């Protein structure tokens, strides 16, 4: 029987699944695993035994060991070293005059590989930069370009709500967000109001998207004729949250009426 553990390598990062075997792991522990980038240490967020084998749909690599204090100390040492490496890489980018914005750097656990994350407006030829970095650090070097949303996730910050960005706090994956969601919620379509620090539509527009769609289906459409306690009227607009509609009576007066008091005349 496979004993599966769910492990994250970054806060709010994607969960990856590994075969824990007989290693006693609990949620909150740190574990050392082998990935495509070499040996890495991750945070156990799903304890072994809480997930079925066929739920992952992945070929599972084994957990090497439960992290020892030496592994945790090594990880902290490498995190500090990564900050120094980031400065060196930034100097080389400036010397080569490359149009790229350096974001962060990460070492794997044995220090045999370093990955630099950057953003750019277009594709960048960084082959010469990789050669120079490899000569300087004398280990394997990888450069990875990320999009605007991933850039915000790496750097962090605060949203217009005043809270830390959702993407860096708990969103492990980005879900599609559309302008239709803003329309359904009656929000201003001003890009400055419905865009996040990444310049893309706010992720939070999708949190209540399905709920708004379901509530709007209950409301009569605009300009539809309805009967209300005050007489025959025409629908001007609706409020999904309050479950009310604004109607215009034959006299020209406008009244907000609960949906429970409305009878549709024209289908």
C-alpha positions as CSV (number, residue, x, y, z in Angstrom):
1,X,0.0,0.0,0.0
2,X,1.3,3.5,-1.0
3,X,1.5,6.0,1.9
4,X,1.0,9.4,0.2
5,X,2.1,12.7,1.7
6,X,1.2,16.1,0.3
7,X,4.2,18.5,0.3
8,X,4.6,22.2,-0.5
9,X,7.9,23.9,-1.2
10,X,6.6,27.4,-1.0
11,X,4.0,29.2,1.1
12,X,0.7,29.0,-0.9
13,X,2.6,26.9,-3.5
14,X,1.2,23.9,-5.4
15,X,0.9,20.7,-3.4
16,X,3.1,17.8,-4.8
17,X,2.5,14.2,-3.8
18,X,5.2,11.8,-2.6
19,X,5.4,8.2,-1.4
20,X,6.2,8.5,2.3
21,X,6.6,4.7,2.7
22,X,7.2,3.8,6.3
23,X,8.6,7.2,7.2
24,X,6.5,8.7,10.1
25,X,5.3,12.1,8.9
26,X,2.7,14.4,10.2
27,X,1.2,17.6,8.9
28,X,3.6,20.4,9.9
29,X,6.8,18.3,9.5
30,X,9.5,19.0,7.0
31,X,10.6,16.3,4.6
32,X,13.5,15.8,2.2
33,X,12.5,14.6,-1.2
34,X,14.2,14.2,-4.6
35,X,12.7,16.3,-7.4
36,X,13.7,17.2,-11.0
37,X,15.8,20.0,-9.4
38,X,17.7,17.6,-7.1
39,X,17.2,17.2,-3.3
40,X,14.7,19.7,-1.8
41,X,13.1,20.2,1.5
42,X,9.3,20.8,1.7
43,X,6.6,21.3,4.3
44,X,4.1,18.4,4.8
45,X,0.6,19.8,4.5
46,X,-1.2,16.5,4.0
47,X,-0.2,13.7,6.3
48,X,0.3,10.2,4.9
49,X,-2.9,8.1,4.9
50,X,-5.3,10.9,4.2
51,X,-5.4,10.5,0.4
52,X,-6.1,7.6,-1.9
53,X,-3.6,6.5,-4.5
54,X,-5.8,7.1,-7.5
55,X,-6.7,10.7,-6.4
56,X,-3.3,12.1,-7.4
57,X,-3.0,10.7,-10.9
58,X,0.8,11.1,-10.6
59,X,3.8,8.8,-10.7
60,X,5.1,9.3,-7.1
61,X,8.7,9.8,-6.1
62,X,9.6,8.6,-2.6
63,X,10.3,10.8,0.5
64,X,14.0,10.4,1.3
65,X,13.7,11.2,5.0
66,X,12.1,13.3,7.6
67,X,14.1,16.6,7.8
68,X,16.7,16.7,10.4
69,X,17.8,19.8,12.3
70,X,20.9,19.8,10.0
71,X,18.6,20.0,7.0
72,X,16.7,22.9,8.3
73,X,19.9,24.8,9.2
74,X,21.3,24.1,5.8
75,X,18.1,25.5,4.2
76,X,18.3,28.7,6.2
77,X,22.0,29.0,5.2
78,X,21.2,28.6,1.5
79,X,18.3,31.1,1.7
80,X,20.8,33.7,3.0
81,X,23.3,32.7,0.3
82,X,20.5,33.1,-2.3
83,X,20.1,36.7,-1.4
84,X,23.8,37.3,-2.0
85,X,23.6,35.4,-5.3
86,X,20.7,37.6,-6.4
87,X,22.9,40.7,-6.1
88,X,25.6,39.1,-8.2
89,X,23.1,38.1,-10.8
90,X,21.7,41.6,-10.9
91,X,25.1,43.1,-11.6
92,X,25.7,40.7,-14.5
93,X,22.3,41.5,-16.0
94,X,23.2,45.2,-15.8
95,X,26.6,44.6,-17.4
96,X,24.9,42.7,-20.3
97,X,22.2,45.3,-20.5
98,X,19.4,42.6,-20.6
99,X,15.7,43.8,-20.5
100,X,14.7,41.6,-17.6
101,X,13.6,42.1,-14.0
102,X,15.2,39.8,-11.5
103,X,12.8,38.6,-8.8
104,X,14.2,35.9,-6.6
105,X,16.7,33.0,-6.4
106,X,16.5,29.5,-4.9
107,X,19.1,26.9,-4.2
108,X,18.2,23.2,-3.9
109,X,19.1,21.5,-0.6
110,X,22.5,20.2,-1.5
111,X,23.5,23.5,-3.1
112,X,24.3,21.9,-6.5
113,X,21.8,24.0,-8.4
114,X,20.5,27.6,-8.3
115,X,17.3,28.9,-10.0
116,X,16.8,32.6,-10.8
117,X,13.3,33.8,-11.4
118,X,12.7,36.9,-13.6
119,X,10.0,38.7,-15.5
120,X,10.3,40.5,-18.8
121,X,8.0,42.2,-21.3
122,X,9.1,39.8,-24.0
123,X,11.3,36.8,-24.6
124,X,15.0,37.3,-23.5
125,X,18.1,35.6,-24.9
126,X,19.9,34.9,-21.6
127,X,22.3,32.3,-22.9
128,X,25.4,34.4,-22.3
129,X,24.1,35.3,-18.8
130,X,23.8,31.6,-18.0
131,X,27.3,31.0,-19.1
132,X,28.7,33.8,-17.0
133,X,26.6,32.7,-13.9
134,X,27.8,29.1,-14.3
135,X,31.4,30.3,-14.4
136,X,30.9,32.5,-11.3
137,X,28.9,30.1,-9.1
138,X,30.5,26.9,-10.5
139,X,27.2,25.0,-10.1
140,X,24.2,24.3,-12.4
141,X,22.3,27.5,-13.1
142,X,18.7,27.8,-14.4
143,X,16.8,30.9,-15.3
144,X,13.0,30.8,-15.3
145,X,10.7,33.6,-16.7
146,X,7.4,34.0,-15.0
147,X,4.2,36.0,-15.8
148,X,2.8,39.0,-14.1
149,X,0.7,37.0,-11.6
150,X,3.5,34.8,-10.6
151,X,5.7,37.9,-10.2
152,X,3.3,39.3,-7.6
153,X,3.1,35.9,-5.9
154,X,6.9,35.8,-5.6
155,X,7.4,39.5,-4.5
156,X,4.2,39.8,-2.4
157,X,2.4,43.0,-1.3
158,X,-1.0,44.2,-0.3
159,X,-4.2,44.4,-2.2
160,X,-6.7,47.3,-2.4
161,X,-8.5,45.6,0.5
162,X,-5.5,46.3,2.7
163,X,-4.7,42.6,3.3
164,X,-1.7,40.6,2.0
165,X,-2.2,39.4,-1.6
166,X,-4.3,36.3,-1.9
167,X,-1.8,34.7,-4.3
168,X,1.0,34.8,-1.7
169,X,-1.2,34.0,1.3
170,X,-3.1,30.9,0.3
171,X,-4.0,30.6,-3.4
172,X,-2.0,27.6,-4.7
173,X,-3.2,28.0,-8.3
174,X,-4.6,30.8,-10.4
175,X,-8.2,30.3,-11.6
176,X,-9.6,32.0,-14.8
177,X,-11.1,35.4,-14.1
178,X,-13.3,37.3,-16.7
179,X,-14.7,40.8,-17.1
180,X,-18.2,39.1,-17.0
181,X,-17.6,38.4,-13.3
182,X,-17.2,42.1,-12.7
183,X,-20.4,42.9,-14.7
184,X,-22.4,40.2,-12.8
185,X,-21.4,41.8,-9.5
186,X,-22.3,45.3,-10.6
187,X,-18.7,46.6,-10.3
188,X,-17.2,49.5,-12.1
189,X,-15.5,48.4,-15.3
190,X,-12.7,50.9,-14.8
191,X,-9.5,48.8,-15.1
192,X,-7.9,50.7,-12.2
193,X,-10.7,49.5,-9.9
194,X,-10.9,45.8,-10.9
195,X,-7.2,45.1,-11.5
196,X,-4.7,43.8,-8.9
197,X,-1.1,44.9,-8.4
198,X,-0.1,42.4,-11.2
199,X,-2.2,44.4,-13.7
200,X,-4.5,41.5,-14.3
201,X,-8.2,41.2,-13.2
202,X,-8.5,40.7,-9.4
203,X,-8.5,37.0,-8.4
204,X,-11.2,37.8,-5.8
205,X,-13.7,38.5,-8.6
206,X,-14.0,34.7,-9.0
207,X,-14.7,34.0,-5.3
208,X,-18.4,34.8,-5.6
209,X,-18.8,34.5,-9.4
210,X,-20.9,31.4,-9.4
211,X,-23.1,32.7,-6.6
212,X,-23.9,35.9,-8.4
213,X,-24.7,34.0,-11.6
214,X,-27.1,31.7,-9.7
215,X,-28.8,34.7,-7.9
216,X,-29.1,36.7,-11.1
217,X,-31.0,33.8,-12.7
218,X,-33.8,34.5,-10.2
219,X,-34.2,38.1,-11.3
220,X,-36.4,39.2,-14.2
221,X,-34.4,40.7,-17.1
222,X,-34.2,44.5,-17.6
223,X,-37.2,46.1,-19.4
224,X,-39.4,43.1,-18.6
225,X,-43.0,44.0,-17.6
226,X,-44.0,42.8,-14.1
227,X,-46.8,43.3,-11.7
228,X,-45.9,44.7,-8.2
229,X,-48.2,45.8,-5.3
230,X,-48.2,49.4,-6.8
231,X,-49.3,48.3,-10.2
232,X,-47.8,47.4,-13.6
233,X,-44.1,48.3,-14.0
234,X,-41.0,47.8,-16.1
235,X,-37.8,46.4,-14.7
236,X,-34.9,48.9,-14.5
237,X,-32.3,46.9,-12.7
238,X,-31.9,44.2,-10.0
239,X,-29.9,43.7,-6.8
240,X,-28.9,40.0,-6.6
241,X,-27.6,40.2,-3.0
242,X,-30.8,41.9,-1.6
243,X,-33.0,39.9,-4.0
244,X,-34.8,43.1,-5.0
245,X,-35.5,44.8,-8.3
246,X,-35.8,48.5,-9.2
247,X,-39.0,49.1,-11.3
248,X,-40.5,52.0,-13.1
249,X,-44.2,52.4,-12.6
250,X,-46.5,53.7,-15.4
251,X,-46.5,57.0,-13.5
252,X,-42.8,57.3,-14.0
253,X,-41.9,56.7,-10.4
254,X,-39.2,54.3,-9.5
255,X,-39.5,51.9,-6.6
256,X,-37.4,49.1,-5.2
257,X,-39.5,46.0,-4.6
258,X,-38.6,42.6,-3.0
259,X,-38.5,39.8,-5.5
260,X,-41.1,37.9,-3.5
261,X,-43.7,40.6,-4.3
262,X,-43.1,40.5,-8.1
263,X,-45.1,38.7,-10.7
264,X,-43.8,38.4,-14.2
265,X,-46.2,39.4,-16.9
266,X,-44.1,39.1,-20.1
267,X,-42.1,36.0,-20.3
